Amino acid sequence: MKVKTKKEEKLQRKKVRVTTVFSVVLLAVALFAMLFPSVLATHDPLELDIVNQLSGPSREHILGTDELGRDLWSRVVYGARVSMSVGLGSALLALILGVPLGLLAAYKGGILDSIIMRVMDAFSSFPSIMLAMLLMTVFEASTLTLILTIAIVSFPAYGRIVRSSALSIKERDYIEAARVSGAKPGYLMFHAILPNCMSGIIVQFSLFTASAILIEASLSFLGLGIKPPDPAWGSMLSYAKQYIDRSATYILVPTITIFLVVLAINLLGDELRERLDPTRQK
């Protein structure tokens, strides 16, 4: 029975390694496309080729073309610059806004805790996609606007997660010992409590990055994101739906791209949680 258990654990570790390698490789390609799109692109993403409208994969266009003959592979590569920047940027900004507020609410408690949580409740009461649509209609559409918009609708979740973890951590003996020895509140919050919340924060960062990519794609799909002719995965989907009966490749390319990137981010987040969570370590 013991040998069987070891075999099962070995098989499980092998599966984890496969998914981790898949996630890291795919995200590395996506990040490289975000930073250096001209290296991976085979054509100018705005170059028109009227003769090859809605063509399928070929030697010249490896993933086919859109309704104006623009190369789909090149547009997907350049679209990563928008989607990945928005996903990572908004998740990072939401973390910067939400984590300190969650720590402060948990550590201070009382009236300050109530005020911070009620503010977060107010932001959380709006459906995130609807609030994002409202903000995008007020401000000019740009990558920076998308990052700010998605961060605003996402930061309350960071605050709640950090607050719930910090409430239990701050009551532990070593925190009380540090407090009695004269440690200042800032040191206690950011050097004693925050490191013990990192597992949940890392997992949520991966989830919110994936969620931000989906929100950006949804806004672009609805025409509230990056405006054409600049490529974005969501706007590509928006235009592709009009030609689904003429070119299945057109709508599959951005759909599969979004699916694979979001899946890779979630798988990597799960793996990081397994490795960093002290309760799961032997």
Order of alpha helices (4+ residues) and beta strands (2+ residues): alpha-alpha-alpha-alpha-alpha-alpha-alpha-alpha-alpha-alpha
